[in-house]
Amino acid sequence: QVRLVESGGGLVQAGGSLRLSCAASGRTFSSYATGWFRQAPGKEREFVAAISWRAGTHTYYADSVKGRFTISRDNAKNTVLLQMNSLKPEDTAVYCCAAALKEGIATRTYEYDYWGQGTQVTVSS
């Protein structure tokens, strides 16, 4: 079992920045690919960013956040970060981190084994 807890959400103006953190406990987190997803009211959950289990080896981003968001991980601290810059109102959503026991990148929800509860990000115009 892996338990994931997100933090760092909040209210920010358009153009601002936030840094989300996903803290993991339980099984060896370093063996898990990790991703961030988001879900806005009335919309389906969508992929945001992913990172492979080897720290910094591979990353992948949704087109909507490419160039603005950066995912990173510190396996020694069992933490994955999502730095979000140049935020837009359309980035408003609940952001969840997830872990998949696999190598490489996982971008689809069914590939993930564990999910956090999420943290709210609200971007005002």
N, CA, C and O atoms as CSV, one atom per row, in Angstrom:
chain,resi,resn,atom,element,x,y,z
A,1,GLN,N,N,0.835,-1.205,0.000
A,1,GLN,CA,C,0.000,0.000,0.000
A,1,GLN,C,C,0.863,1.245,0.000
A,1,GLN,O,O,1.917,1.295,0.633
A,2,VAL,N,N,0.397,2.241,-0.718
A,2,VAL,CA,C,1.039,3.551,-0.740
A,2,VAL,C,C,-0.025,4.581,-0.398
A,2,VAL,O,O,-1.105,4.591,-0.988
A,3,ARG,N,N,0.283,5.440,0.551
A,3,ARG,CA,C,-0.646,6.507,0.910
A,3,ARG,C,C,-0.078,7.814,0.371
A,3,ARG,O,O,1.097,8.121,0.572
A,4,LEU,N,N,-0.915,8.576,-0.311
A,4,LEU,CA,C,-0.491,9.827,-0.932
A,4,LEU,C,C,-1.276,10.986,-0.331
A,4,LEU,O,O,-2.497,10.915,-0.199
A,5,VAL,N,N,-0.572,12.048,0.031
A,5,VAL,CA,C,-1.217,13.229,0.601
A,5,VAL,C,C,-0.707,14.467,-0.123
A,5,VAL,O,O,0.490,14.756,-0.125
A,6,GLU,N,N,-1.636,15.190,-0.735
A,6,GLU,CA,C,-1.282,16.399,-1.466
A,6,GLU,C,C,-1.393,17.627,-0.566
A,6,GLU,O,O,-2.173,17.651,0.387
A,7,SER,N,N,-0.603,18.637,-0.887
A,7,SER,CA,C,-0.680,19.925,-0.204
A,7,SER,C,C,-0.210,21.009,-1.160
A,7,SER,O,O,0.358,20.726,-2.215
A,8,GLY,N,N,-0.457,22.256,-0.771
A,8,GLY,CA,C,0.042,23.379,-1.546
A,8,GLY,C,C,-0.984,24.088,-2.401
A,8,GLY,O,O,-0.672,25.098,-3.031
A,9,GLY,N,N,-2.201,23.576,-2.434
A,9,GLY,CA,C,-3.229,24.266,-3.206
A,9,GLY,C,C,-3.646,25.565,-2.550
A,9,GLY,O,O,-3.238,25.866,-1.429
A,10,GLY,N,N,-4.468,26.338,-3.262
A,10,GLY,CA,C,-4.944,27.594,-2.713
A,10,GLY,C,C,-5.532,28.474,-3.782
A,10,GLY,O,O,-5.811,28.033,-4.897
A,11,LEU,N,N,-5.715,29.729,-3.425
A,11,LEU,CA,C,-6.277,30.734,-4.329
A,11,LEU,C,C,-5.160,31.644,-4.805
A,11,LEU,O,O,-4.383,32.164,-4.004
A,12,VAL,N,N,-5.086,31.834,-6.119
A,12,VAL,CA,C,-4.044,32.672,-6.695
A,12,VAL,C,C,-4.623,33.443,-7.872
A,12,VAL,O,O,-5.563,32.984,-8.521
A,13,GLN,N,N,-4.067,34.596,-8.142
A,13,GLN,CA,C,-4.520,35.367,-9.294
A,13,GLN,C,C,-3.909,34.825,-10.578
A,13,GLN,O,O,-2.856,34.187,-10.560
A,14,ALA,N,N,-4.573,35.085,-11.672
A,14,ALA,CA,C,-4.044,34.670,-12.974
A,14,ALA,C,C,-2.639,35.238,-13.162
A,14,ALA,O,O,-2.372,36.398,-12.848
A,15,GLY,N,N,-1.754,34.396,-13.679
A,15,GLY,CA,C,-0.365,34.784,-13.854
A,15,GLY,C,C,0.523,34.410,-12.680
A,15,GLY,O,O,1.749,34.486,-12.769
A,16,GLY,N,N,-0.095,34.008,-11.586
A,16,GLY,CA,C,0.660,33.639,-10.397
A,16,GLY,C,C,1.172,32.210,-10.432
A,16,GLY,O,O,1.040,31.507,-11.434
A,17,SER,N,N,1.757,31.799,-9.320
A,17,SER,CA,C,2.370,30.471,-9.226
A,17,SER,C,C,1.941,29.770,-7.947
A,17,SER,O,O,1.631,30.399,-6.936
A,18,LEU,N,N,1.934,28.457,-8.027
A,18,LEU,CA,C,1.741,27.606,-6.858
A,18,LEU,C,C,2.645,26.392,-7.012
A,18,LEU,O,O,3.001,26.002,-8.124
A,19,ARG,N,N,3.008,25.806,-5.883
A,19,ARG,CA,C,3.760,24.565,-5.925
A,19,ARG,C,C,3.025,23.514,-5.112
A,19,ARG,O,O,2.846,23.652,-3.902
A,20,LEU,N,N,2.606,22.471,-5.795
A,20,LEU,CA,C,1.922,21.369,-5.135
A,20,LEU,C,C,2.927,20.309,-4.726
A,20,LEU,O,O,3.914,20.058,-5.417
A,21,SER,N,N,2.651,19.693,-3.588
A,21,SER,CA,C,3.518,18.634,-3.084
A,21,SER,C,C,2.694,17.378,-2.849
A,21,SER,O,O,1.555,17.452,-2.387
A,22,CYS,N,N,3.262,16.241,-3.164
A,22,CYS,CA,C,2.622,14.949,-2.924
A,22,CYS,C,C,3.572,14.140,-2.059
A,22,CYS,O,O,4.649,13.744,-2.506
A,23,ALA,N,N,3.170,13.897,-0.822
A,23,ALA,CA,C,3.988,13.127,0.108
A,23,ALA,C,C,3.483,11.697,0.160
A,23,ALA,O,O,2.286,11.454,0.316
A,24,ALA,N,N,4.405,10.753,0.028
A,24,ALA,CA,C,4.038,9.339,-0.006
A,24,ALA,C,C,4.550,8.608,1.218
A,24,ALA,O,O,5.608,8.931,1.758
A,25,SER,N,N,3.787,7.625,1.644
A,25,SER,CA,C,4.210,6.745,2.728
A,25,SER,C,C,3.765,5.340,2.391
A,25,SER,O,O,2.851,5.137,1.592
A,26,GLY,N,N,4.422,4.365,3.012
A,26,GLY,CA,C,4.065,2.981,2.745
A,26,GLY,C,C,5.173,2.275,2.006
A,26,GLY,O,O,6.336,2.344,2.401
A,27,ARG,N,N,4.817,1.595,0.935
A,27,ARG,CA,C,5.806,0.846,0.171
A,27,ARG,C,C,6.810,1.776,-0.487
A,27,ARG,O,O,6.618,2.991,-0.536
A,28,THR,N,N,7.866,1.192,-0.983
A,28,THR,CA,C,8.954,1.969,-1.559
A,28,THR,C,C,8.440,2.848,-2.690
A,28,THR,O,O,8.167,2.372,-3.792
A,29,PHE,N,N,8.316,4.111,-2.403
A,29,PHE,CA,C,7.747,5.047,-3.359
A,29,PHE,C,C,8.610,5.202,-4.593
A,29,PHE,O,O,8.108,5.481,-5.682
A,30,SER,N,N,9.905,5.020,-4.423
A,30,SER,CA,C,10.818,5.229,-5.539
A,30,SER,C,C,10.588,4.237,-6.666
A,30,SER,O,O,11.098,4.442,-7.767
A,31,SER,N,N,9.833,3.167,-6.427
A,31,SER,CA,C,9.561,2.179,-7.465
A,31,SER,C,C,8.321,2.518,-8.290
A,31,SER,O,O,7.967,1.771,-9.202
A,32,TYR,N,N,7.666,3.618,-7.985
A,32,TYR,CA,C,6.408,3.964,-8.611
A,32,TYR,C,C,6.557,5.142,-9.563
A,32,TYR,O,O,7.160,6.158,-9.220
A,33,ALA,N,N,6.009,4.998,-10.746
A,33,ALA,CA,C,5.801,6.160,-11.599
A,33,ALA,C,C,4.724,7.015,-10.938
A,33,ALA,O,O,3.821,6.486,-10.290
A,34,THR,N,N,4.815,8.304,-11.096
A,34,THR,CA,C,3.888,9.200,-10.415
A,34,THR,C,C,3.324,10.221,-11.387
A,34,THR,O,O,4.000,10.656,-12.319
A,35,GLY,N,N,2.096,10.588,-11.156
A,35,GLY,CA,C,1.469,11.570,-12.027
A,35,GLY,C,C,0.570,12.513,-11.265
A,35,GLY,O,O,0.200,12.256,-10.119
A,36,TRP,N,N,0.227,13.600,-11.908
A,36,TRP,CA,C,-0.760,14.548,-11.404
A,36,TRP,C,C,-1.921,14.597,-12.385
A,36,TRP,O,O,-1.735,14.643,-13.601
A,37,PHE,N,N,-3.099,14.587,-11.833
A,37,PHE,CA,C,-4.327,14.731,-12.599
A,37,PHE,C,C,-5.141,15.855,-11.979
A,37,PHE,O,O,-4.895,16.254,-10.841
A,38,ARG,N,N,-6.099,16.357,-12.722
A,38,ARG,CA,C,-6.977,17.388,-12.178
A,38,ARG,C,C,-8.401,17.165,-12.653
A,38,ARG,O,O,-8.646,16.571,-13.703
A,39,GLN,N,N,-9.330,17.657,-11.850
A,39,GLN,CA,C,-10.735,17.551,-12.210
A,39,GLN,C,C,-11.448,18.832,-11.826
A,39,GLN,O,O,-11.496,19.214,-10.657
A,40,ALA,N,N,-11.997,19.484,-12.831
A,40,ALA,CA,C,-12.771,20.700,-12.622
A,40,ALA,C,C,-14.248,20.325,-12.468
A,40,ALA,O,O,-14.659,19.258,-12.923
A,41,PRO,N,N,-15.050,21.186,-11.833
A,41,PRO,CA,C,-16.470,20.875,-11.651
A,41,PRO,C,C,-17.162,20.589,-12.975
A,41,PRO,O,O,-17.041,21.357,-13.930
A,42,GLY,N,N,-17.885,19.481,-13.021
A,42,GLY,CA,C,-18.624,19.128,-14.217
A,42,GLY,C,C,-17.795,18.541,-15.336
A,42,GLY,O,O,-18.312,18.278,-16.422
A,43,LYS,N,N,-16.513,18.333,-15.086
A,43,LYS,CA,C,-15.644,17.787,-16.128
A,43,LYS,C,C,-15.010,16.483,-15.668
A,43,LYS,O,O,-14.973,16.176,-14.477
A,44,GLU,N,N,-14.514,15.727,-16.637
A,44,GLU,CA,C,-13.839,14.490,-16.305
A,44,GLU,C,C,-12.418,14.774,-15.805
A,44,GLU,O,O,-11.832,15.822,-16.081
A,45,ARG,N,N,-11.897,13.810,-15.070
A,45,ARG,CA,C,-10.515,13.920,-14.615
A,45,ARG,C,C,-9.588,13.912,-15.825
A,45,ARG,O,O,-9.770,13.124,-16.753
A,46,GLU,N,N,-8.593,14.796,-15.806
A,46,GLU,CA,C,-7.677,14.856,-16.942
A,46,GLU,C,C,-6.227,14.795,-16.472
A,46,GLU,O,O,-5.879,15.243,-15.380
A,47,PHE,N,N,-5.414,14.231,-17.327
A,47,PHE,CA,C,-3.996,14.101,-17.063
A,47,PHE,C,C,-3.325,15.468,-17.122
A,47,PHE,O,O,-3.655,16.296,-17.972
A,48,VAL,N,N,-2.371,15.700,-16.205
A,48,VAL,CA,C,-1.621,16.952,-16.180
A,48,VAL,C,C,-0.141,16.709,-16.468
A,48,VAL,O,O,0.420,17.291,-17.396
A,49,ALA,N,N,0.487,15.848,-15.668
A,49,ALA,CA,C,1.930,15.625,-15.812
A,49,ALA,C,C,2.295,14.295,-15.180
A,49,ALA,O,O,1.597,13.810,-14.290
A,50,ALA,N,N,3.395,13.703,-15.644
A,50,ALA,CA,C,3.856,12.431,-15.096
A,50,ALA,C,C,5.369,12.380,-15.087
A,50,ALA,O,O,6.038,13.056,-15.868
A,51,ILE,N,N,5.892,11.568,-14.191
A,51,ILE,CA,C,7.333,11.392,-14.088
A,51,ILE,C,C,7.612,9.923,-13.822
A,51,ILE,O,O,6.883,9.272,-13.074
A,52,SER,N,N,8.657,9.407,-14.431
A,52,SER,CA,C,9.005,8.008,-14.230
A,52,SER,C,C,9.608,7.805,-12.840
A,52,SER,O,O,9.932,8.770,-12.147
A,53,TRP,N,N,9.755,6.539,-12.441
A,53,TRP,CA,C,10.195,6.284,-11.071
A,53,TRP,C,C,11.653,6.624,-10.849
A,53,TRP,O,O,12.053,6.957,-9.734
A,54,ARG,N,N,12.448,6.544,-11.900
A,54,ARG,CA,C,13.838,6.977,-11.746
A,54,ARG,C,C,13.833,8.507,-11.771
A,54,ARG,O,O,13.420,9.118,-12.757
A,55,ALA,N,N,14.286,9.106,-10.700
A,55,ALA,CA,C,14.173,10.553,-10.531
A,55,ALA,C,C,14.730,11.307,-11.727
A,55,ALA,O,O,15.917,11.214,-12.039
A,56,GLY,N,N,13.873,12.043,-12.383
A,56,GLY,CA,C,14.297,12.918,-13.461
A,56,GLY,C,C,14.554,12.242,-14.785
A,56,GLY,O,O,14.988,12.905,-15.727
A,57,THR,N,N,14.300,10.925,-14.904
A,57,THR,CA,C,14.610,10.252,-16.154
A,57,THR,C,C,13.662,10.663,-17.272
A,57,THR,O,O,14.097,11.062,-18.353
A,58,HIS,N,N,12.374,10.563,-17.005
A,58,HIS,CA,C,11.388,10.889,-18.027
A,58,HIS,C,C,10.254,11.696,-17.414
A,58,HIS,O,O,9.792,11.399,-16.312
A,59,THR,N,N,9.819,12.702,-18.123
A,59,THR,CA,C,8.644,13.469,-17.735
A,59,THR,C,C,7.752,13.654,-18.956
A,59,THR,O,O,8.211,13.571,-20.095
A,60,TYR,N,N,6.479,13.905,-18.702
A,60,TYR,CA,C,5.530,14.094,-19.801
A,60,TYR,C,C,4.436,15.022,-19.317
A,60,TYR,O,O,4.011,14.946,-18.165
A,61,TYR,N,N,3.979,15.904,-20.203
A,61,TYR,CA,C,2.992,16.911,-19.822
A,61,TYR,C,C,1.841,16.952,-20.806
A,61,TYR,O,O,2.000,16.661,-21.991
A,62,ALA,N,N,0.693,17.315,-20.296
A,62,ALA,CA,C,-0.436,17.620,-21.167
A,62,ALA,C,C,-0.100,18.890,-21.940
A,62,ALA,O,O,0.600,19.765,-21.432
A,63,ASP,N,N,-0.596,18.988,-23.158
A,63,ASP,CA,C,-0.311,20.164,-23.982
A,63,ASP,C,C,-0.763,21.448,-23.300
A,63,ASP,O,O,-0.146,22.499,-23.476
A,64,SER,N,N,-1.828,21.365,-22.530
A,64,SER,CA,C,-2.399,22.562,-21.915
A,64,SER,C,C,-1.501,23.167,-20.837
A,64,SER,O,O,-1.668,24.333,-20.478
A,65,VAL,N,N,-0.546,22.385,-20.316
A,65,VAL,CA,C,0.311,22.902,-19.247
A,65,VAL,C,C,1.783,22.924,-19.637
A,65,VAL,O,O,2.622,23.407,-18.876
A,66,LYS,N,N,2.096,22.413,-20.801
A,66,LYS,CA,C,3.493,22.336,-21.235
A,66,LYS,C,C,4.113,23.724,-21.277
A,66,LYS,O,O,3.533,24.661,-21.825
A,67,GLY,N,N,5.298,23.842,-20.690
A,67,GLY,CA,C,5.979,25.129,-20.645
A,67,GLY,C,C,5.621,25.967,-19.440
A,67,GLY,O,O,6.298,26.953,-19.149
A,68,ARG,N,N,4.557,25.591,-18.726
A,68,ARG,CA,C,4.140,26.343,-17.534
A,68,ARG,C,C,4.302,25.536,-16.261
A,68,ARG,O,O,4.607,26.090,-15.205
A,69,PHE,N,N,4.097,24.219,-16.354
A,69,PHE,CA,C,4.180,23.339,-15.182
A,69,PHE,C,C,5.441,22.493,-15.270
A,69,PHE,O,O,5.894,22.142,-16.359
A,70,THR,N,N,6.001,22.170,-14.107
A,70,THR,CA,C,7.168,21.297,-14.036
A,70,THR,C,C,6.967,20.269,-12.934
A,70,THR,O,O,6.690,20.618,-11.787
A,71,ILE,N,N,7.110,19.005,-13.292
A,71,ILE,CA,C,7.006,17.927,-12.307
A,71,ILE,C,C,8.407,17.451,-11.947
A,71,ILE,O,O,9.282,17.348,-12.806
A,72,SER,N,N,8.603,17.166,-10.681
A,72,SER,CA,C,9.897,16.664,-10.224
A,72,SER,C,C,9.669,15.734,-9.033
A,72,SER,O,O,8.584,15.716,-8.451
A,73,ARG,N,N,10.671,14.981,-8.682
A,73,ARG,CA,C,10.526,14.077,-7.544
A,73,ARG,C,C,11.828,13.994,-6.772
A,73,ARG,O,O,12.915,14.158,-7.326
A,74,ASP,N,N,11.691,13.736,-5.476
A,74,ASP,CA,C,12.818,13.511,-4.591
A,74,ASP,C,C,12.550,12.187,-3.893
A,74,ASP,O,O,11.825,12.136,-2.899
A,75,ASN,N,N,13.133,11.124,-4.411
A,75,ASN,CA,C,12.843,9.798,-3.864
A,75,ASN,C,C,13.342,9.640,-2.434
A,75,ASN,O,O,12.774,8.868,-1.662
A,76,ALA,N,N,14.395,10.360,-2.074
A,76,ALA,CA,C,14.901,10.281,-0.709
A,76,ALA,C,C,13.887,10.841,0.281
A,76,ALA,O,O,13.847,10.427,1.440
A,77,LYS,N,N,13.066,11.788,-0.181
A,77,LYS,CA,C,12.055,12.400,0.684
A,77,LYS,C,C,10.661,11.877,0.393
A,77,LYS,O,O,9.683,12.344,0.977
A,78,ASN,N,N,10.567,10.907,-0.511
A,78,ASN,CA,C,9.249,10.352,-0.879
A,78,ASN,C,C,8.263,11.440,-1.278
A,78,ASN,O,O,7.115,11.446,-0.833
A,79,THR,N,N,8.721,12.354,-2.116
A,79,THR,CA,C,7.909,13.511,-2.484
A,79,THR,C,C,7.954,13.752,-3.982
A,79,THR,O,O,8.993,13.594,-4.624
A,80,VAL,N,N,6.819,14.132,-4.518
A,80,VAL,CA,C,6.736,14.582,-5.904
A,80,VAL,C,C,6.149,15.990,-5.902
A,80,VAL,O,O,5.169,16.259,-5.208
A,81,LEU,N,N,6.741,16.864,-6.664
A,81,LEU,CA,C,6.315,18.266,-6.705
A,81,LEU,C,C,5.731,18.604,-8.074
A,81,LEU,O,O,6.096,18.012,-9.090
A,82,LEU,N,N,4.824,19.561,-8.075
A,82,LEU,CA,C,4.309,20.126,-9.319
A,82,LEU,C,C,4.394,21.635,-9.190
A,82,LEU,O,O,3.588,22.257,-8.498
A,83,GLN,N,N,5.369,22.216,-9.857
A,83,GLN,CA,C,5.513,23.669,-9.884
A,83,GLN,C,C,4.635,24.211,-10.996
A,83,GLN,O,O,4.786,23.825,-12.155
A,84,MET,N,N,3.723,25.101,-10.650
A,84,MET,CA,C,2.770,25.644,-11.617
A,84,MET,C,C,2.981,27.145,-11.731
A,84,MET,O,O,2.775,27.884,-10.769
A,85,ASN,N,N,3.387,27.586,-12.897
A,85,ASN,CA,C,3.625,28.999,-13.164
A,85,ASN,C,C,2.635,29.508,-14.210
A,85,ASN,O,O,1.987,28.726,-14.906
A,86,SER,N,N,2.533,30.817,-14.306
A,86,SER,CA,C,1.654,31.444,-15.296
A,86,SER,C,C,0.261,30.825,-15.272
A,86,SER,O,O,-0.289,30.457,-16.310
A,87,LEU,N,N,-0.286,30.720,-14.094
A,87,LEU,CA,C,-1.578,30.054,-13.939
A,87,LEU,C,C,-2.693,30.828,-14.618
A,87,LEU,O,O,-2.681,32.058,-14.679
A,88,LYS,N,N,-3.658,30.073,-15.129
A,88,LYS,CA,C,-4.809,30.630,-15.832
A,88,LYS,C,C,-6.090,30.209,-15.118
A,88,LYS,O,O,-6.100,29.201,-14.410
A,89,PRO,N,N,-7.154,30.959,-15.293
A,89,PRO,CA,C,-8.425,30.554,-14.656
A,89,PRO,C,C,-8.845,29.130,-15.039
A,89,PRO,O,O,-9.456,28.427,-14.233
A,90,GLU,N,N,-8.526,28.710,-16.245
A,90,GLU,CA,C,-8.903,27.362,-16.670
A,90,GLU,C,C,-8.088,26.269,-15.996
A,90,GLU,O,O,-8.368,25.085,-16.186
A,91,ASP,N,N,-7.080,26.648,-15.210
A,91,ASP,CA,C,-6.341,25.666,-14.416
A,91,ASP,C,C,-7.054,25.341,-13.105
A,91,ASP,O,O,-6.628,24.453,-12.367
A,92,THR,N,N,-8.125,26.052,-12.820
A,92,THR,CA,C,-8.877,25.811,-11.596
A,92,THR,C,C,-9.438,24.397,-11.578
A,92,THR,O,O,-10.144,23.984,-12.498
A,93,ALA,N,N,-9.112,23.653,-10.510
A,93,ALA,CA,C,-9.536,22.253,-10.404
A,93,ALA,C,C,-9.038,21.686,-9.082
A,93,ALA,O,O,-8.266,22.321,-8.363
A,94,VAL,N,N,-9.495,20.486,-8.782
A,94,VAL,CA,C,-8.891,19.704,-7.702
A,94,VAL,C,C,-7.767,18.886,-8.325
A,94,VAL,O,O,-7.975,18.147,-9.287
A,95,TYR,N,N,-6.583,19.031,-7.765
A,95,TYR,CA,C,-5.408,18.337,-8.283
A,95,TYR,C,C,-5.070,17.139,-7.387
A,95,TYR,O,O,-4.957,17.265,-6.168
A,96,CYS,N,N,-4.913,15.983,-8.023
A,96,CYS,CA,C,-4.592,14.751,-7.302
A,96,CYS,C,C,-3.298,14.155,-7.822
A,96,CYS,O,O,-3.012,14.216,-9.018
A,97,CYS,N,N,-2.530,13.589,-6.935
A,97,CYS,CA,C,-1.373,12.824,-7.384
A,97,CYS,C,C,-1.717,11.340,-7.331
A,97,CYS,O,O,-2.602,10.915,-6.589
A,98,ALA,N,N,-1.004,10.576,-8.127
A,98,ALA,CA,C,-1.268,9.147,-8.211
A,98,ALA,C,C,0.040,8.407,-8.430
A,98,ALA,O,O,1.003,8.970,-8.950
A,99,ALA,N,N,0.069,7.134,-8.027
A,99,ALA,CA,C,1.269,6.322,-8.154
A,99,ALA,C,C,0.946,5.026,-8.876
A,99,ALA,O,O,-0.077,4.390,-8.621
A,100,ALA,N,N,1.844,4.644,-9.786
A,100,ALA,CA,C,1.667,3.430,-10.576
A,100,ALA,C,C,2.916,2.569,-10.444
A,100,ALA,O,O,4.032,3.048,-10.643
A,101,LEU,N,N,2.725,1.303,-10.110
A,101,LEU,CA,C,3.862,0.405,-9.970
A,101,LEU,C,C,4.287,-0.049,-11.361
A,101,LEU,O,O,3.913,-1.127,-11.822
A,102,LYS,N,N,5.062,0.781,-12.007
A,102,LYS,CA,C,5.522,0.479,-13.346
A,102,LYS,C,C,6.719,1.354,-13.683
A,102,LYS,O,O,6.947,2.402,-13.079
A,103,GLU,N,N,7.472,0.884,-14.668
A,103,GLU,CA,C,8.543,1.723,-15.193
A,103,GLU,C,C,7.957,2.633,-16.264
A,103,GLU,O,O,6.856,2.409,-16.767
A,104,GLY,N,N,8.705,3.639,-16.588
A,104,GLY,CA,C,8.260,4.521,-17.643
A,104,GLY,C,C,7.215,5.513,-17.177
A,104,GLY,O,O,7.104,5.817,-15.989
A,105,ILE,N,N,6.457,6.009,-18.132
A,105,ILE,CA,C,5.473,7.052,-17.884
A,105,ILE,C,C,4.063,6.469,-17.944
A,105,ILE,O,O,3.775,5.606,-18.774
A,106,ALA,N,N,3.204,6.937,-17.073
A,106,ALA,CA,C,1.797,6.545,-17.101
A,106,ALA,C,C,0.958,7.805,-17.252
A,106,ALA,O,O,1.104,8.741,-16.465
A,107,THR,N,N,0.083,7.844,-18.247
A,107,THR,CA,C,-0.720,9.042,-18.496
A,107,THR,C,C,-2.216,8.799,-18.399
A,107,THR,O,O,-2.997,9.745,-18.497
A,108,ARG,N,N,-2.626,7.575,-18.212
A,108,ARG,CA,C,-4.047,7.256,-18.154
A,108,ARG,C,C,-4.445,6.807,-16.761
A,108,ARG,O,O,-3.673,6.140,-16.072
A,109,THR,N,N,-5.640,7.170,-16.352
A,109,THR,CA,C,-6.061,6.917,-14.976
A,109,THR,C,C,-6.016,5.431,-14.629
A,109,THR,O,O,-5.683,5.075,-13.499
A,110,TYR,N,N,-6.346,4.557,-15.582
A,110,TYR,CA,C,-6.411,3.135,-15.265
A,110,TYR,C,C,-5.037,2.512,-15.024
A,110,TYR,O,O,-4.929,1.388,-14.533
A,111,GLU,N,N,-4.006,3.246,-15.373
A,111,GLU,CA,C,-2.648,2.740,-15.150
A,111,GLU,C,C,-2.200,2.927,-13.701
A,111,GLU,O,O,-1.203,2.343,-13.275
A,112,TYR,N,N,-2.932,3.735,-12.954
A,112,TYR,CA,C,-2.506,4.089,-11.611
A,112,TYR,C,C,-3.176,3.224,-10.550
A,112,TYR,O,O,-4.358,2.888,-10.631
A,113,ASP,N,N,-2.361,2.878,-9.544
A,113,ASP,CA,C,-2.814,1.987,-8.484
A,113,ASP,C,C,-3.274,2.725,-7.224
A,113,ASP,O,O,-4.152,2.245,-6.507
A,114,TYR,N,N,-2.688,3.877,-6.958
A,114,TYR,CA,C,-2.992,4.613,-5.722
A,114,TYR,C,C,-3.240,6.076,-6.042
A,114,TYR,O,O,-2.616,6.655,-6.932
A,115,TRP,N,N,-4.168,6.660,-5.291
A,115,TRP,CA,C,-4.556,8.056,-5.500
A,115,TRP,C,C,-4.619,8.798,-4.176
A,115,TRP,O,O,-4.984,8.230,-3.147
A,116,GLY,N,N,-4.257,10.084,-4.214
A,116,GLY,CA,C,-4.460,10.941,-3.074
A,116,GLY,C,C,-5.862,11.530,-3.100
A,116,GLY,O,O,-6.629,11.302,-4.035
A,117,GLN,N,N,-6.187,12.294,-2.057
A,117,GLN,CA,C,-7.527,12.896,-1.942
A,117,GLN,C,C,-7.655,14.176,-2.745
A,117,GLN,O,O,-8.760,14.574,-3.112
A,118,GLY,N,N,-6.542,14.817,-3.019
A,118,GLY,CA,C,-6.573,16.009,-3.847
A,118,GLY,C,C,-6.448,17.300,-3.061
A,118,GLY,O,O,-6.705,17.342,-1.858
A,119,THR,N,N,-6.049,18.352,-3.759
A,119,THR,CA,C,-5.945,19.689,-3.190
A,119,THR,C,C,-6.534,20.680,-4.186
A,119,THR,O,O,-6.297,20.585,-5.391
A,120,GLN,N,N,-7.302,21.632,-3.668
A,120,GLN,CA,C,-8.018,22.580,-4.534
A,120,GLN,C,C,-7.077,23.695,-4.996
A,120,GLN,O,O,-6.351,24.287,-4.198
A,121,VAL,N,N,-7.106,23.960,-6.284
A,121,VAL,CA,C,-6.401,25.095,-6.873
A,121,VAL,C,C,-7.444,25.983,-7.541
A,121,VAL,O,O,-8.201,25.532,-8.401
A,122,THR,N,N,-7.474,27.241,-7.139
A,122,THR,CA,C,-8.415,28.200,-7.713
A,122,THR,C,C,-7.633,29.389,-8.249
A,122,THR,O,O,-6.872,30.024,-7.519
A,123,VAL,N,N,-7.826,29.685,-9.531
A,123,VAL,CA,C,-7.140,30.797,-10.171
A,123,VAL,C,C,-8.178,31.839,-10.548
A,123,VAL,O,O,-9.081,31.568,-11.340
A,124,SER,N,N,-8.050,33.017,-9.987
A,124,SER,CA,C,-9.008,34.090,-10.263
A,124,SER,C,C,-8.517,34.950,-11.418
A,124,SER,O,O,-7.315,35.122,-11.622
A,125,SER,N,N,-9.462,35.481,-12.161
A,125,SER,CA,C,-9.107,36.304,-13.335
A,125,SER,C,C,-8.948,37.768,-12.952
A,125,SER,O,O,-8.652,38.601,-13.809
